[in-house]
């Protein structure tokens, strides 16, 4: 006789092979465990490009934002992306100012 399922157990998380962000199948939320998420289209830190690069999604259950491929936080990636953007922007500004003074 097979054991009956526990009615208080959360639904099983999708297996890694079923995680396919291209089809809207995202990793489960690290906070609540629900796999129901929606892509984020725009953020202050990354505009339109950043969320697409890092598969940034928002959980429809608890509102947590995370990486839809890995199920982990994007905090460290966001920090590197932001600092890198500032460094590249400063470099471009300095080169442009030097070009104007020549």
C-alpha positions in Angstrom: 0.0 0.0 0.0 1.4 3.4 -1.0 1.7 6.1 1.6 -1.0 8.9 1.3 0.3 12.4 0.6 0.6 14.8 3.4 -2.1 17.6 3.0 0.0 20.0 5.0 3.1 19.6 2.9 3.8 22.4 0.3 3.7 21.5 -3.4 6.9 20.0 -4.7 9.4 22.4 -6.2 9.9 22.0 -10.0 12.8 19.8 -10.9 15.8 21.6 -12.4 15.0 20.2 -15.9 11.6 21.7 -15.7 13.0 25.2 -15.0 12.9 27.0 -18.4 12.8 30.8 -18.1 12.2 31.1 -21.8 8.8 29.4 -21.4 7.9 31.2 -18.1 8.9 28.3 -15.9 11.0 29.8 -13.1 12.8 28.4 -10.1 10.7 28.5 -6.9 10.9 31.6 -4.7 13.6 31.3 -2.0 11.3 33.0 0.5 8.0 31.1 0.2 8.8 28.2 -2.1 6.1 28.9 -4.7 7.2 28.6 -8.4 4.7 31.3 -9.6 6.7 34.3 -10.7 6.6 37.0 -13.4 9.4 38.7 -15.2 10.4 42.2 -14.0 10.4 44.5 -17.0 12.2 47.6 -15.5 14.3 48.4 -12.4 16.0 51.5 -11.1 19.3 49.6 -10.9 19.3 48.1 -14.4 16.7 49.9 -16.5 15.3 47.5 -19.1 18.5 45.6 -19.8 19.5 44.5 -16.3 16.4 42.4 -15.5 16.7 40.6 -18.8 20.4 39.8 -18.3 19.9 38.3 -14.9 16.4 36.7 -15.3 15.1 39.0 -12.5 11.6 37.8 -11.5 9.0 38.7 -8.9 7.1 36.1 -6.9 3.4 36.5 -7.3 2.7 35.1 -3.8 5.0 37.1 -1.5 6.5 39.8 -3.8 10.1 38.7 -3.4 12.4 39.5 -6.3 15.1 36.9 -7.2 16.9 35.2 -10.1 14.4 33.0 -12.0 17.1 30.6 -13.2 18.8 29.8 -9.9 16.2 30.7 -7.3 18.8 32.8 -5.5 19.0 36.5 -4.7 20.4 38.9 -7.4 21.8 41.2 -4.7 25.5 40.6 -5.5 24.9 40.6 -9.2 23.1 43.9 -8.9 25.9 45.4 -6.9 28.5 44.4 -9.4 26.3 45.6 -12.3 25.7 49.0 -10.7 29.4 49.6 -9.8 30.5 48.5 -13.2 28.0 50.8 -14.9 29.3 53.7 -12.7 32.9 53.0 -13.6 32.2 52.7 -17.3 30.1 55.9 -17.2 32.9 57.8 -15.4 35.4 56.6 -17.9 33.3 57.7 -20.8 32.8 61.1 -19.2 36.5 61.6 -18.6 37.4 60.6 -22.1 34.7 62.9 -23.5 35.9 65.8 -21.4 39.5 65.3 -22.5 38.4 65.1 -26.2 36.7 68.4 -25.8 39.8 70.1 -24.4 42.1 68.9 -27.2 
